[in-house]
């Protein structure tokens, strides 16, 4: 008997828009940021500074909408960490999936993240993004703060701000590399990416019941 994949609706329209816009902005901010850092040369220094600034404002606006969306639709609950199946999920990524084993956790619209994703995305939201955004804003308003004689400037030296910002940038890039690799570990190599484009994901087929096997 042939087993066909089931399709379930996982990602809502705003979620998909937010995901791809955030990905594009982070990649663009990495390109322009590392040009400011003098590691790469694409747009020219002045343009890179200008583009970095515009993209960072866009990211902040997007993040405000995303925070509102997570709170308004209770989507933040998807990220509450759990130890249930965490070890099984790690074992699956380290070993099981190469042997074609079944995913240890089932994906549904109400539980779109497995226990490992919950932990990593929570770190992304509560650690990586805040580090890069807060250090970026301190970097941006460094001179204004200085001119206004606000104490902050004496506590955070610009070199330290730049260091934290670059550290945050490296963490985001590391996240991106692992994240893109992980997208290939779904029901098929492309099923996760397709889901984030269309909203619908192919999930593992349900095993046939005894009745169905007899037919
Ligand atoms: C809201 C988010 C962000 C803000 C407000 C921000 C702001 C800034 C500012 C003000 C600078 C100094 C250059 C300038 O005057 O334009 C800078 C540099 C830089 N940014 Fe961002 N940025 C943000 C997000 C990002 C992201 C997501 C990345 C990478 C993934 C990134 C990577 C960098 C790098 C590598 C530098 C150069 C650091 C240095 O060498 O001093 N930034 N950013």
Boltz pocket constraint, residues with backbone or C-beta under 6 A from the ligand:
constraints:
  - pocket:
      binder: B
      contacts: [[A, 25], [A, 26], [A, 27], [A, 29], [A, 30], [A, 32], [A, 33], [A, 34], [A, 36], [A, 37], [A, 38], [A, 48], [A, 49], [A, 50], [A, 52], [A, 53], [A, 56], [A, 57], [A, 59], [A, 60], [A, 132], [A, 133], [A, 135], [A, 136], [A, 137], [A, 139], [A, 140], [A, 141], [A, 162], [A, 165], [A, 166], [A, 168], [A, 169], [A, 170], [A, 172], [A, 173]]
      max_distance: 6.0
